[in-house]
Structures are given as structure tokens and as C-alpha cells.
């Protein structure tokens, strides 16, 4: 595998991991690889197996196209939000709705503050 390709893929893995708020240790545990090996992948020093790529895409909710080439065929934000809600146990949905409403209020306050400046 070309070194530039490994470097670019590793960067996309790191970006996707960070955007999901996952530590290297947490993601490596989910992928059943060592944190050191994940570090090698992210730094472009190693490639990964198809199995690891499949797990990575599932865990980070990105497409293999994105990891391999940077093509963004992933779901839009609305779809990601709906997926997250669908994964909740029904008893937690009211809590999620309450938190979303609190977030909307906070955003309104931020917008109001920005408009005053």
C-alpha cells in the first residue's frame, strides 16, 4: 500500500475517531486491536485488514469510501440524529427529548448573545 495513501487513511481515521469523542484506547478496544496498532494506523505507518476496516466503519459510522478515498457518502446530520434516537431504549426517549429542548434553548441564548455583539 502506498505510504501517502496510508497517511491519508490514517488521518481520516483519527478525524472520525475524534469527531465521535473516542479515545484511541476506547476505539482500539471496540476494534479488538491494540491502541499501539491503532496509533500506527492513524500515523500512516501501518495498513489495516478488511475485517478491521469493516469494524472501524461500523463503529465510527463512516463509509469505507470515506476512509479509503475521502469521499463523503456518510449519512447527513438528521439521519445520524434519528439513528441515535432509534438506538435508545424507549424508556430513555423522554430524557433525550428533554435534553434536545434544553439544547435548543441554549442555542437560542447563544444566538441572542451573538446578535447583541
C-alpha positions as CSV (number, residue, x, y, z in Angstrom):
1,X,0.0,0.0,0.0
2,X,1.3,3.5,-0.9
3,X,2.7,5.4,2.1
4,X,0.7,8.6,1.1
5,X,-2.5,6.5,1.0
6,X,-1.8,5.0,4.4
7,X,-1.1,8.5,5.8
8,X,-4.3,10.0,4.3
9,X,-6.4,7.0,5.5
10,X,-4.9,7.3,9.0
11,X,-5.7,11.0,9.1
12,X,-9.3,10.2,8.2
13,X,-9.5,7.5,10.9
14,X,-8.1,10.0,13.5
15,X,-10.6,12.7,12.4
16,X,-13.5,10.3,12.6
17,X,-12.4,9.0,16.0
18,X,-12.1,12.5,17.4
19,X,-15.4,13.6,16.0
20,X,-17.1,10.8,17.8
21,X,-15.3,11.7,21.1
22,X,-13.5,8.4,21.3
23,X,-10.0,7.9,22.8
24,X,-7.6,5.7,20.9
25,X,-7.9,3.2,23.8
26,X,-11.7,3.1,23.5
27,X,-11.7,2.7,19.8
28,X,-9.0,0.1,19.8
29,X,-11.0,-2.0,22.3
30,X,-14.1,-1.8,20.1
31,X,-12.0,-2.9,17.1
32,X,-10.2,-5.6,19.1
33,X,-6.8,-4.3,18.2
34,X,-4.1,-2.7,20.4
35,X,-4.0,1.0,21.0
36,X,-0.4,0.9,19.7
37,X,-1.6,-0.6,16.4
38,X,-4.4,1.9,16.1
39,X,-1.8,4.6,16.6
40,X,0.3,3.1,13.8
41,X,-2.8,3.2,11.5
42,X,-3.6,6.8,12.4
43,X,0.1,7.9,11.7
44,X,0.1,6.1,8.4
45,X,2.8,3.6,9.5
46,X,0.5,0.5,9.0
47,X,-2.4,-0.5,6.9
48,X,-5.4,-2.5,8.2
49,X,-7.2,-5.7,7.3
50,X,-10.6,-5.7,5.6
51,X,-12.1,-7.0,8.8
52,X,-10.7,-4.1,10.8
53,X,-11.8,-1.7,8.2
54,X,-15.4,-3.1,8.3
55,X,-15.5,-2.8,12.1
56,X,-14.0,0.7,12.0
57,X,-16.6,1.9,9.5
58,X,-19.4,0.4,11.6
59,X,-18.2,1.8,14.9
60,X,-17.4,5.3,13.6
61,X,-20.4,5.4,11.3
62,X,-18.4,6.2,8.2
63,X,-18.2,4.6,4.8
64,X,-15.2,2.6,3.6
65,X,-15.2,5.1,0.7
66,X,-14.5,7.9,3.2
67,X,-11.7,6.0,4.9
68,X,-10.1,4.9,1.6
69,X,-10.5,7.9,-0.6
70,X,-12.1,10.7,1.5
71,X,-15.4,10.5,-0.4
72,X,-18.1,11.6,2.0
73,X,-21.1,9.3,1.4
74,X,-22.0,9.2,5.0
75,X,-25.3,10.0,6.4
76,X,-26.4,13.6,7.0
77,X,-26.8,15.0,10.4
78,X,-30.5,14.5,10.5
79,X,-30.1,10.8,9.7
80,X,-27.4,10.5,12.4
81,X,-29.7,12.1,14.9
82,X,-32.6,9.8,14.1
83,X,-30.3,6.8,14.2
84,X,-29.1,7.8,17.6
85,X,-32.7,8.2,18.9
86,X,-33.7,4.8,17.4
87,X,-30.9,3.1,19.3
88,X,-32.2,4.3,22.6
89,X,-34.3,2.1,24.8
90,X,-37.9,3.5,24.7
91,X,-37.8,4.5,28.4
92,X,-34.9,6.9,27.7
93,X,-36.6,8.8,24.8
94,X,-38.3,11.3,27.0
95,X,-34.9,12.2,28.5
96,X,-33.4,12.6,25.0
97,X,-36.3,14.9,24.1
98,X,-35.8,17.0,27.2
99,X,-32.1,17.3,26.5
100,X,-32.7,18.4,22.9
101,X,-35.2,21.0,24.1
102,X,-32.6,22.3,26.6
103,X,-30.0,22.4,23.8
104,X,-32.4,24.4,21.6
105,X,-32.8,26.9,24.5
106,X,-29.1,27.2,24.9
107,X,-28.5,27.7,21.2
108,X,-31.2,30.5,21.2
109,X,-29.4,32.2,24.1
110,X,-26.1,31.9,22.2
111,X,-27.6,33.4,19.0
112,X,-29.2,36.2,21.0
113,X,-25.8,37.0,22.6
114,X,-24.0,36.9,19.3
115,X,-26.6,39.2,17.7
116,X,-26.0,41.8,20.5
117,X,-22.3,42.0,19.8
